[in-house]
């Protein structure tokens, strides 16, 4: 892993715009962060160094001087302290902020300080691995000219093609297993995803399908799986793929118990148990057991629902007005 970010790909960094106001001078409060505000010891260590014009807005500073105020360290400065003065090492605003609040173990700060710091920090791509999470040695290793970072950022369909292009006898069992797992994901219409995709960015439907594929990839059999409304959040087209996955899981020698209300999922069940007759404290009784064909013939509420037909309005209102919408696309 990248040692700088501990393999996370991101690092905590100062939120510059919440710490510094470039439109103001030092005397006008250009340093916003409360711990460095006017009158504090740290503030004096910046402004009493005699390096900077205290009345000049920071956005008018020469580049080298602004760099010294924010990012440089080294040298001694004399800071007024009580009735005398104190000599200390100079540190720029951002350098000092990093040393005091980011480079230290957060557990050393009080809870109130930690909460305050969240307002003045942000997550940024690691500037050592550039978000790739790995060290240079790992990234220098490649297969057919592709390293692991490039592989996990491929769309799954492209990654499958790449994996299947590896013809090395010693690793054939590994590539076959990877191909099988990728194929299962692609069969669930997830071919546009990449393995680098953060789970927090997945939709509910995507997460649901990945969970089903996870069980499908398991080598276990004679297992009872219980799914609670797995079709929730899925597009009707994806429900068909879900049914295929459930059947594959069953065909591996497992028992699948599905709590479901989607008619398309109910239709593929080998055995249906209908609980009712109504919801909540009006239910709790088994009103039907049997096949899908038989529940269609039953007089249960579910059977009636499955047999209902949709009525279409054959005489819709005539359009008497319209809106003209203009779509403007601006390219930057």
GUFI-770333 format. One record per residue: residue in three letters; x, y, z of N, C-alpha, C in turn. Coordinates in steps of 0.2 Angstrom, whole numbers, plus 5000, padded with zeros to 4 digits. Atoms other than C-alpha are relative to their C-alpha. Last residue first. Example, Ala and Ser with C-alpha at 12.3 -4.5 7.8 and 13.67 -1.06 7.14 Angstrom:
! GUFI-770333
   res     nx     ny     nz    cax    cay    caz     cx     cy     cz
   SER   4996   4994   4999   5068   4995   5036   4996   5005   5003
   ALA   5004   4994   5000   5062   4978   5039   5004   5006   5000
! end
This chain:
! GUFI-770333
   res     nx     ny     nz    cax    cay    caz     cx     cy     cz
   UNK   4995   4996   4997   4920   5124   4895   5007   4997   4998
   UNK   4994   5004   5000   4906   5119   4884   5005   5004   5003
   UNK   4994   4995   5000   4889   5127   4887   5006   4995   5001
   UNK   4995   5004   4998   4873   5117   4882   5007   5004   5000
   UNK   4994   4996   5001   4857   5127   4882   5006   4995   5002
   UNK   4995   5003   4996   4841   5117   4881   5007   5003   4997
   UNK   4994   4999   5004   4826   5128   4875   5006   4997   5005
   UNK   4994   5000   4995   4809   5123   4881   5006   5000   4995
   UNK   4994   5000   5004   4793   5128   4871   5006   5000   5005
   UNK   4994   4996   4998   4778   5124   4881   5006   4999   4996
   UNK   4994   5003   5000   4761   5118   4874   5006   5005   5003
   UNK   4994   4995   4999   4743   5122   4874   5006   4996   5000
   UNK   5002   4994   5003   4726   5113   4869   5006   5006   5001
   UNK   4996   4995   4998   4731   5095   4870   4998   5007   4997
   UNK   4996   4997   5006   4716   5084   4869   5005   5006   5002
   UNK   5001   4993   5002   4711   5074   4884   5004   5003   4994
   UNK   4996   4995   4997   4712   5056   4883   4998   5007   4999
   UNK   5002   4993   5003   4698   5045   4876   5004   5005   5005
   UNK   5001   5000   5007   4703   5027   4877   4999   5007   4997
   UNK   5004   4995   5002   4709   5028   4895   5000   5001   4993
   UNK   4997   4994   5003   4717   5012   4899   4995   5005   4998
   UNK   5005   4997   5004   4711   4999   4912   5004   5006   4997
   UNK   5000   4993   5000   4724   4988   4919   4995   5003   4995
   UNK   4998   4997   5006   4719   4970   4922   5000   5007   5001
   UNK   5003   4994   5002   4719   4961   4938   5003   5002   4994
   UNK   5005   5000   5006   4724   4943   4939   4997   5006   4998
   UNK   4996   5002   5005   4739   4945   4951   4996   4999   4993
   UNK   4995   4995   5003   4729   4956   4962   5004   4998   4994
   UNK   5004   4995   5004   4715   4943   4963   5004   5006   4998
   UNK   5003   5003   5007   4727   4929   4967   4996   5005   4996
   UNK   4994   5000   5004   4736   4940   4981   4998   4998   4993
   UNK   4998   4993   5002   4719   4944   4989   5006   5000   4995
   UNK   4996   4996   4995   4715   4925   4989   5001   5007   4997
   UNK   5004   4994   4999   4702   4918   4977   5003   5004   5006
   UNK   5003   4999   4993   4713   4905   4970   4997   5007   5001
   UNK   5006   5003   5000   4716   4901   4951   4996   5001   5007
   UNK   5004   4996   5004   4731   4913   4950   4993   4997   4999
   UNK   5002   4993   4997   4737   4905   4965   4996   5004   4996
   UNK   5005   5001   4996   4737   4888   4956   4998   5006   5004
   UNK   5006   5001   5004   4748   4893   4942   4993   4999   5004
   UNK   5003   4993   5003   4760   4901   4953   4994   4999   4996
   UNK   4996   4998   5006   4762   4884   4963   4997   5007   4998
   UNK   5000   5003   5007   4756   4880   4980   5004   5003   4995
   UNK   4994   5003   5002   4751   4886   4997   5000   4996   4994
   UNK   4999   5004   5006   4737   4899   5001   5007   4996   5000
   UNK   5007   5000   5004   4729   4909   5015   5001   4995   4994
   UNK   4998   5002   5007   4743   4906   5028   4993   4999   4996
   UNK   5003   5007   5001   4737   4917   5043   5002   4998   4993
   UNK   4997   5006   4996   4747   4931   5050   4997   4993   4999
   UNK   4997   5006   5004   4736   4945   5044   5002   4995   5004
   UNK   5005   5003   5004   4724   4959   5051   5002   4994   4996
   UNK   5003   5005   4996   4737   4963   5064   4993   4997   4997
   UNK   5000   4998   4992   4748   4970   5051   4996   4995   5004
   UNK   4993   4998   4997   4743   4967   5033   4999   5001   5007
   UNK   4998   4993   5001   4728   4958   5025   5006   5001   5004
   UNK   5003   4997   5007   4722   4940   5022   5002   5007   4999
   UNK   5005   4995   5001   4736   4936   5024   4995   4999   5006
   UNK   5001   4999   4993   4752   4925   5021   4995   5006   5000
   UNK   5004   4994   4999   4753   4917   5004   4998   5002   5007
   UNK   5004   5000   4994   4766   4903   5003   4997   5007   5001
   UNK   5002   4994   4998   4772   4900   4985   4996   4999   5007
   UNK   5006   5001   4995   4782   4885   4979   4999   5007   5003
   UNK   5002   5007   5001   4794   4884   4964   4994   4999   5005
   UNK   4999   5004   4994   4795   4903   4963   4997   4993   4999
   UNK   4995   5006   5001   4797   4910   4946   5001   4996   5006
   UNK   5002   5005   5005   4780   4920   4946   5005   4995   4999
   UNK   5005   5005   4998   4783   4928   4963   4999   4994   4994
   UNK   4996   5004   4996   4798   4937   4956   4996   4994   5003
   UNK   4996   5004   5004   4788   4944   4942   5005   4996   5004
   UNK   5003   5005   5004   4774   4949   4953   5005   4996   4996
   UNK   4999   4999   5007   4785   4959   4965   4997   4994   4996
   UNK   5006   4998   5002   4779   4957   4983   5000   5001   4992
   UNK   5001   4996   5006   4793   4947   4990   4993   5002   4998
   UNK   5006   4996   4998   4800   4938   5005   4999   5005   4995
   UNK   5001   4993   5002   4811   4925   4996   4994   5003   5003
   UNK   5006   4998   4997   4817   4908   5004   5000   5008   4998
   UNK   5001   4993   5000   4830   4900   4993   4993   5002   5002
   UNK   5007   4999   5000   4836   4882   4996   4999   5008   5001
   UNK   5002   4996   4994   4853   4878   4990   4992   5001   5000
   UNK   5002   5005   4995   4859   4864   4978   4998   5004   5006
   UNK   4994   5003   4997   4869   4874   4965   4998   4996   5006
   UNK   4998   5006   5004   4852   4875   4955   5007   4998   5003
   UNK   5004   5005   4998   4845   4887   4969   5003   4993   4996
   UNK   4998   5002   4993   4859   4899   4967   4996   4994   5002
   UNK   4993   5003   5000   4857   4899   4948   5002   4998   5007
   UNK   5001   5007   5003   4838   4901   4950   5007   4997   5000
   UNK   5003   5004   4995   4841   4916   4961   4999   4993   4998
   UNK   4995   5001   4994   4853   4924   4949   4997   4995   5005
   UNK   4995   5005   5003   4841   4921   4934   5005   4999   5006
   UNK   5003   5006   5000   4827   4930   4944   5005   4994   4998
   UNK   5001   5003   4993   4838   4944   4948   4998   4993   5000
   UNK   4993   5002   4999   4842   4946   4929   5000   4997   5007
   UNK   4999   5006   5004   4823   4947   4926   5007   4997   5001
   UNK   5003   5005   4996   4822   4960   4940   5000   4993   4997
   UNK   4995   5003   4996   4835   4970   4931   4997   4995   5005
   UNK   4996   5005   5004   4823   4973   4917   5005   4997   5004
   UNK   5003   5007   5002   4810   4979   4929   5004   4996   4996
   UNK   5004   4999   5006   4822   4992   4936   4997   4993   4998
   UNK   4997   5003   5006   4828   4987   4954   4995   5002   4994
   UNK   4995   4995   5003   4825   4998   4969   5002   4998   4993
   UNK   5001   4993   4999   4818   4983   4979   5005   5005   4997
   UNK   5002   4996   5006   4819   4967   4970   4999   5008   5001
   UNK   4994   4999   5004   4828   4958   4984   4999   5005   4994
   UNK   5002   4996   5005   4812   4959   4995   5007   5003   4996
   UNK   5005   4996   4998   4820   4951   5010   4999   5005   4995
   UNK   5000   4993   5003   4831   4937   5004   4994   5004   5002
   UNK   5007   4996   4999   4833   4921   5015   5001   5007   4997
   UNK   4999   4992   5001   4847   4909   5009   4993   5003   5001
   UNK   5007   4996   5001   4846   4891   5016   5002   5007   5000
   UNK   5001   4994   4996   4862   4882   5012   4994   5003   4999
   UNK   5005   5003   4994   4864   4864   5005   5000   5006   5005
   UNK   5006   5002   5003   4879   4872   4994   4996   4997   5006
   UNK   5004   5004   4995   4894   4883   4998   4994   4997   4996
   UNK   4999   5007   5002   4906   4888   4984   4996   4995   5005
   UNK   4998   5004   4995   4901   4906   4985   5000   4993   4998
   UNK   4993   5002   5001   4900   4916   4969   5003   4995   5006
   UNK   5000   5004   5006   4881   4916   4969   5008   4997   4999
   UNK   5002   5007   4998   4881   4923   4987   5001   4995   4994
   UNK   4995   5002   4995   4892   4938   4981   4998   4993   5002
   UNK   4994   5003   5004   4881   4940   4965   5005   4997   5005
   UNK   5002   5007   5003   4866   4942   4976   5005   4997   4997
   UNK   5000   5004   4995   4875   4956   4986   4997   4993   4998
   UNK   4994   5003   4998   4880   4964   4970   5000   4995   5006
   UNK   4998   5005   5005   4862   4965   4964   5007   4997   5002
   UNK   5004   5006   4999   4856   4974   4980   5003   4994   4995
   UNK   4997   5004   4994   4871   4986   4980   4996   4994   5001
   UNK   4993   5003   5001   4867   4991   4962   5002   4996   5006
   UNK   5001   5006   5005   4848   4993   4966   5007   4997   4998
   UNK   5003   5005   4997   4852   5004   4981   4999   4994   4996
   UNK   5007   4999   4999   4863   5015   4971   4998   4994   5004
   UNK   5005   5004   5003   4882   5014   4973   4993   5001   5002
   UNK   5002   4996   5006   4893   5029   4978   4995   4995   4996
   UNK   5004   4995   4998   4896   5022   4996   4997   5004   4994
   UNK   5006   5003   4998   4903   5006   4989   4995   5005   5002
   UNK   5001   5001   4993   4917   5015   4981   4993   4998   5001
   UNK   5006   4996   4998   4920   5011   4963   4999   4999   5007
   UNK   4997   4994   4996   4938   5004   4960   4994   5004   5003
   UNK   4999   5003   4993   4931   4987   4954   5002   5006   5005
   UNK   4993   5002   5000   4923   4996   4939   5001   4998   5007
   UNK   4996   4999   4994   4905   4997   4935   5007   4999   4999
   UNK   4997   4993   5000   4898   4998   4917   5004   5002   5006
   UNK   4994   5000   5004   4895   4979   4916   5004   5007   5000
   UNK   4995   4996   4997   4883   4979   4930   5007   5001   4997
   UNK   5000   4994   5003   4869   4972   4920   5004   5005   5004
   UNK   5005   4995   4996   4866   4958   4932   5000   5007   4997
   UNK   5007   5003   5001   4874   4946   4919   4995   5004   5004
   UNK   5002   4997   5007   4890   4958   4920   4993   4997   4998
   UNK   5002   4993   4999   4891   4954   4939   4998   5003   4993
   UNK   5006   5000   4996   4890   4935   4936   4998   5007   5001
   UNK   5005   5002   5004   4903   4936   4922   4993   5001   5003
   UNK   5001   4995   5004   4915   4945   4933   4994   4999   4996
   UNK   5003   4994   4995   4914   4932   4946   4998   5006   4996
   UNK   5007   5002   4998   4916   4918   4933   4997   5005   5004
   UNK   5004   5000   5006   4931   4927   4925   4993   4998   5002
   UNK   5002   4993   5001   4939   4929   4942   4995   5001   4994
   UNK   5004   4998   4994   4938   4911   4945   4998   5007   4999
   UNK   5006   5003   5001   4945   4906   4928   4995   5002   5005
   UNK   5003   4995   5005   4959   4919   4930   4993   4997   4998
   UNK   5001   4994   4997   4964   4910   4947   4996   5004   4994
   UNK   5005   5001   4995   4963   4892   4940   4997   5007   5003
   UNK   5006   5002   5003   4973   4897   4925   4994   5000   5005
   UNK   5005   4996   4997   4987   4905   4935   4993   4999   4997
   UNK   4999   5000   4992   5001   4892   4932   4994   5004   5003
   UNK   5002   5006   4997   4995   4889   4914   5000   5000   5007
   UNK   4994   5002   4996   4997   4907   4908   4998   4994   5004
   UNK   4999   5007   5001   4985   4913   4895   5006   4997   5003
   UNK   4994   5003   4996   4980   4930   4901   5000   4992   4999
   UNK   4994   5000   5005   4968   4937   4887   5006   4997   5004
   UNK   5000   5006   5004   4953   4931   4898   5005   5000   4995
   UNK   4999   5006   4996   4957   4943   4911   5001   4994   4996
   UNK   4993   5000   4998   4958   4958   4899   5002   4993   5003
   UNK   4996   5002   5006   4941   4953   4891   5008   5000   5002
   UNK   5001   5007   5002   4934   4952   4908   5004   4998   4994
   UNK   4996   5004   4995   4941   4969   4913   5000   4993   4999
   UNK   4993   5000   5002   4933   4977   4898   5005   4996   5004
   UNK   5000   5003   5006   4916   4971   4903   5007   5000   4997
   UNK   5000   5007   4999   4919   4976   4921   5000   4996   4993
   UNK   5007   5002   4999   4923   4994   4916   5001   4992   5000
   UNK   5003   5002   5006   4942   4996   4919   4993   4999   5001
   UNK   5004   4994   5003   4948   5006   4934   4997   4998   4993
   UNK   5006   4999   4996   4953   4989   4943   4996   5007   4998
   UNK   5005   5005   5000   4964   4985   4929   4994   5001   5004
   UNK   5004   5000   5007   4973   5001   4927   4995   4995   4999
   UNK   5004   4994   4999   4977   5001   4946   4996   5001   4993
   UNK   5006   5001   4996   4983   4983   4945   4995   5006   5000
   UNK   4999   5001   4993   4995   4986   4931   4994   5000   5003
   UNK   5006   4997   4996   4992   4983   4912   5002   4999   5008
   UNK   4999   4992   5000   5007   4980   4900   4994   5003   5004
   UNK   5002   4998   5007   5002   4961   4897   5000   5008   5000
   UNK   5001   5006   5004   5003   4959   4916   4997   5002   4993
   UNK   5005   5000   5005   5011   4973   4926   4999   4994   4996
   UNK   5001   5007   5002   5022   4977   4941   4994   5000   4995
   UNK   4996   5001   5006   5027   4995   4942   4999   4993   4998
   UNK   5002   4998   5006   5012   4999   4952   5004   4999   4994
   UNK   5006   5004   5002   5016   4988   4967   4998   5002   4993
   UNK   4998   5006   5001   5034   4996   4968   4994   4995   4997
   UNK   4997   5001   5007   5027   5013   4966   5002   4993   4998
   UNK   4993   4997   5000   5016   5011   4982   5003   4999   4993
   UNK   4995   5005   5000   4997   5008   4980   5007   5004   5000
   UNK   5000   5004   4993   4982   5018   4985   5006   4995   5000
   UNK   5000   5007   5002   4979   5024   4967   5001   4995   5005
   UNK   5006   5004   4999   4973   5041   4973   5000   4993   4998
   UNK   5006   4997   5005   4987   5051   4966   4994   4996   5000
   UNK   5002   5005   5005   5000   5039   4974   4995   5003   4996
   UNK   4995   5004   5001   5010   5053   4983   4998   4994   4995
   UNK   4996   4998   5005   4998   5067   4982   5007   4996   4999
   UNK   4993   5001   4998   4985   5057   4990   5004   5003   4995
   UNK   4996   5006   5002   4968   5063   4983   5007   5000   5003
   UNK   4997   4998   5007   4960   5076   4994   5003   4993   4998
   UNK   4997   5006   5003   4948   5074   5009   5002   5002   4993
   UNK   5003   5003   5006   4944   5091   5018   5004   4994   4998
   UNK   4996   5005   5003   4948   5100   5034   4996   4997   4994
   UNK   4994   4996   5003   4942   5116   5042   5004   4995   4996
   UNK   5003   4994   5003   4924   5111   5048   5006   5003   4995
   UNK   5004   5003   5006   4930   5093   5053   4998   5006   4995
   UNK   4996   5001   5005   4943   5102   5064   4997   4997   4994
   UNK   4999   4994   5003   4929   5109   5075   5005   4999   4994
   UNK   5006   4997   5004   4922   5092   5078   5002   5006   4997
   UNK   5001   5005   5005   4940   5085   5083   4994   5003   4995
   UNK   4995   4998   5005   4942   5100   5094   5000   4996   4994
   UNK   5002   4993   5003   4926   5097   5103   5005   5002   4995
   UNK   5006   5001   5004   4930   5078   5105   4998   5007   4997
   UNK   5006   5001   4996   4947   5083   5113   4995   4999   4994
   UNK   5004   4994   5000   4963   5080   5102   4993   4999   5004
   UNK   4997   4996   4996   4975   5066   5105   4996   5007   5001
   UNK   5002   5002   4993   4964   5054   5097   5003   5004   5006
   UNK   5006   4997   4998   4967   5063   5081   4997   4999   5007
   UNK   5005   5005   4999   4985   5057   5080   4993   5003   5003
   UNK   5001   5004   4993   4995   5071   5075   4995   4995   5000
   UNK   4994   5005   4999   5000   5075   5057   4999   4997   5006
   UNK   5001   5005   5005   4983   5084   5054   5005   4995   5001
   UNK   5007   5003   5000   4980   5096   5069   4999   4994   4995
   UNK   5004   5000   4994   4996   5104   5075   4994   4995   5000
   UNK   4996   5003   4994   5008   5099   5061   4996   5000   5006
   UNK   4999   5007   5001   4996   5103   5047   5003   4996   5006
   UNK   5006   5004   4999   4990   5119   5054   5001   4993   4999
   UNK   5001   5000   4993   5008   5125   5056   4993   4996   5002
   UNK   4996   5005   4997   5012   5121   5038   4999   4999   5008
   UNK   5002   5007   5002   4996   5129   5032   5005   4995   5003
   UNK   5007   5001   4997   5000   5146   5042   4998   4992   4998
   UNK   5005   4997   5004   5019   5146   5038   4993   4997   5003
   UNK   5004   5004   5004   5031   5141   5052   4995   5003   4996
   UNK   5005   4998   5004   5045   5151   5060   4997   4994   4996
   UNK   4999   5001   5007   5055   5144   5074   4994   5002   4996
   UNK   5002   5006   5002   5054   5153   5091   5001   4999   4992
   UNK   4997   5002   5007   5061   5167   5100   4998   4993   4999
   UNK   4998   5007   5000   5050   5174   5114   5003   4999   4993
   UNK   5001   5003   5007   5047   5192   5119   5003   4993   5000
   UNK   4994   5000   5003   5044   5203   5135   4999   4997   4993
   UNK   4996   4994   4999   5030   5209   5145   5006   5000   4996
   UNK   5001   4997   4993   5018   5195   5140   5003   5007   5000
   UNK   5003   5005   4996   5025   5187   5124   5000   5003   5007
   UNK   5001   4997   4993   5030   5197   5109   4996   4995   5004
   UNK   5008   4999   4999   5036   5185   5095   4999   5003   5007
   UNK   5001   4998   4993   5054   5185   5089   4993   5002   5001
   UNK   5004   4993   5000   5056   5175   5073   5000   5001   5008
   UNK   5003   4998   4993   5069   5161   5069   4996   5007   5000
   UNK   4998   4993   4997   5072   5153   5053   4997   5001   5006
   UNK   4993   4999   4999   5063   5138   5045   5002   5007   5001
   UNK   4998   5000   4993   5046   5136   5037   5007   5000   5001
   UNK   4993   5000   4998   5037   5139   5021   5001   4999   5007
   UNK   4997   5007   5001   5019   5135   5015   5007   4999   5002
   UNK   5005   5006   4999   5007   5149   5020   5004   4994   5000
   UNK   5006   5000   4995   5016   5165   5023   4997   4994   5002
   UNK   4996   5000   4994   5032   5160   5013   4995   5000   5006
   UNK   4998   5006   4999   5021   5156   4998   5004   4999   5007
   UNK   5005   5004   4998   5013   5172   4999   5001   4993   5002
   UNK   5001   4998   4994   5030   5181   4999   4993   4996   5003
   UNK   4995   5003   4996   5036   5171   4984   4998   5002   5008
   UNK   5001   5008   5000   5020   5174   4974   5005   4997   5006
   UNK   4996   5003   5005   5020   5193   4978   5000   4993   5001
   UNK   4994   5002   4998   5005   5198   4989   5004   4997   4994
   UNK   4996   4996   5003   4990   5206   4981   5008   4999   5002
   UNK   5000   5001   5007   4978   5192   4985   5005   5005   4996
   UNK   4996   5005   5002   4984   5193   5003   5000   4998   4992
   UNK   5004   5006   5001   4977   5210   5005   5004   4994   4997
   UNK   5001   5002   5007   4990   5222   5011   4996   4994   4999
   UNK   5005   4996   5003   4989   5230   5028   4998   4998   4993
   UNK   5006   5001   4996   5000   5218   5038   4994   5003   4997
   UNK   5004   4994   5000   5014   5219   5025   4993   4998   5003
   UNK   5006   4999   5004   5024   5203   5029   4997   5007   5001
   UNK   4999   5002   5007   5041   5197   5034   4995   5003   4996
   UNK   4997   4995   5005   5042   5207   5050   5001   4998   4993
   UNK   4993   5002   5003   5040   5191   5060   5003   5005   4996
   UNK   4995   4996   4996   5026   5199   5071   5007   4998   4997
   UNK   5000   4993   5001   5013   5194   5059   5005   5004   5003
   UNK   5000   4998   5008   5015   5175   5058   5002   5007   4999
   UNK   4994   5003   5003   5021   5171   5076   5000   5001   4993
   UNK   4994   4995   4999   5009   5184   5082   5006   4997   4997
   UNK   5001   4994   5005   4994   5174   5075   5006   5004   5000
   UNK   4998   5002   5006   5001   5158   5084   4999   5006   4995
   UNK   4993   5001   5000   5001   5167   5101   5002   4998   4993
   UNK   4997   5007   4998   4983   5172   5098   5008   5000   5000
   UNK   4999   5000   4993   4978   5190   5097   5002   4994   5003
   UNK   4996   4995   4997   4971   5189   5079   5000   5000   5008
   UNK   5003   4993   5001   4965   5172   5074   5004   5005   5004
   UNK   4995   4995   5002   4976   5157   5073   4998   5007   4999
   UNK   4994   5002   4996   4965   5144   5083   5006   5005   4998
   UNK   5000   4997   4994   4950   5152   5076   5006   4999   5004
   UNK   5000   5006   4995   4954   5148   5058   5001   5003   5007
   UNK   5006   5001   4997   4950   5164   5048   5000   4995   5006
   UNK   5000   5007   4998   4967   5171   5044   4994   4998   5004
   UNK   4999   5004   5006   4964   5186   5033   5000   4993   5002
   UNK   5003   5007   4998   4957   5195   5048   5000   4995   4994
   UNK   5008   5000   5001   4958   5214   5043   4997   4993   5001
   UNK   5003   4996   4994   4976   5216   5051   4992   5000   4999
   UNK   4999   5003   4994   4982   5201   5040   4997   5004   5006
   UNK   4994   5000   4997   4974   5208   5025   5001   4997   5006
   UNK   4999   4995   4994   4958   5203   5017   5008   5000   5001
   UNK   5002   4993   5001   4953   5196   5000   5002   5005   5005
   UNK   4995   4997   5004   4963   5180   5002   4998   5007   4998
   UNK   5004   4995   5004   4952   5174   5016   5005   5004   4996
   UNK   4997   4994   5002   4962   5159   5024   4995   5004   4995
   UNK   4995   4998   4996   4956   5145   5034   5003   5006   4998
   UNK   5003   4999   4994   4939   5141   5026   5005   5002   5006
   UNK   5005   4994   5000   4945   5143   5009   4997   5002   5006
   UNK   4996   4994   5001   4961   5132   5012   4995   5006   5000
   UNK   5004   4997   5005   4952   5117   5018   5001   5007   5000
   UNK   5003   4994   4998   4967   5109   5026   4995   5002   4995
   UNK   4997   4994   5002   4970   5091   5020   4997   5006   5003
   UNK   5003   4994   4997   4965   5074   5026   5005   5006   4999
   UNK   4997   4997   4994   4972   5061   5014   4996   5006   5003
   UNK   5002   4993   4999   4964   5050   5000   5004   5002   5007
   UNK   5000   4996   5007   4970   5035   4991   4998   5007   5002
   UNK   5007   4997   5000   4966   5024   5007   4999   5004   4993
   UNK   5004   5004   5005   4981   5013   5006   4993   5003   4999
   UNK   5002   5006   4997   4989   5020   5022   4995   4996   4995
   UNK   5007   4999   4999   4989   5038   5014   4997   4993   5003
   UNK   5002   4993   4998   5008   5041   5015   4992   5000   5002
   UNK   4999   4999   4993   5012   5022   5016   4998   5007   5002
   UNK   4996   4994   4999   5005   5018   4999   5000   5002   5007
   UNK   5004   4994   5000   5000   5000   5000   5004   5006   5000
! end
